[in-house]
Amino acid sequence: MAGTEQESLDDLPPSAKLVFKVLEYNGPLTQKGIVQESMLSARTVRYALERLEGIDVVDEDVYFADARQNLYQLTEPAQEFTADSEEATCAD
């Protein structure tokens, strides 16, 4: 998948952008939490998370409260990206 290296958040499907925003607003969540917050299907959330992990804006960690689940959160560069876009919006 050489093409995914050049892919950005703008190139992703709307479902992936929604999952990104859910994580941005709510902080780290399990896949089940993302499904509840976004009202997307579990399959769609899984696909969106794969795409977001593919462009390195989401990290997957162990959810210590229930080791059967993973905890998803935005990476540091992704958080800087959202801060930059908010500053640009405020400047307008």
C-alpha positions, 0 to 999 in steps of 0.5 A: 500500500504505497499510496496510503503513505501520502494519504491525509485526513482530508483524503479519508472517508467521512466515517473516518473523519467522524471517528477522528472528531469523536476521539478529538472531543472525547479523548481515548475511547474503546471501539465500543465507546466510539460506536456509541458516540458516533452511532456508526456500525462496529464494522465501519468504526473498525475500518475507520480506525484502520485507515486512521492508524494507516496515516498515523493519527491514531494509536492503539493501546491496551485497555487495562480495565478490560484487556480484551479491548483496546483503547484508541487515542489521537497521536501527538502530531494529530493533536497538533494538527487539530490545534493548527486548524482551530487557530486558522479558523479563529484567524478568519 
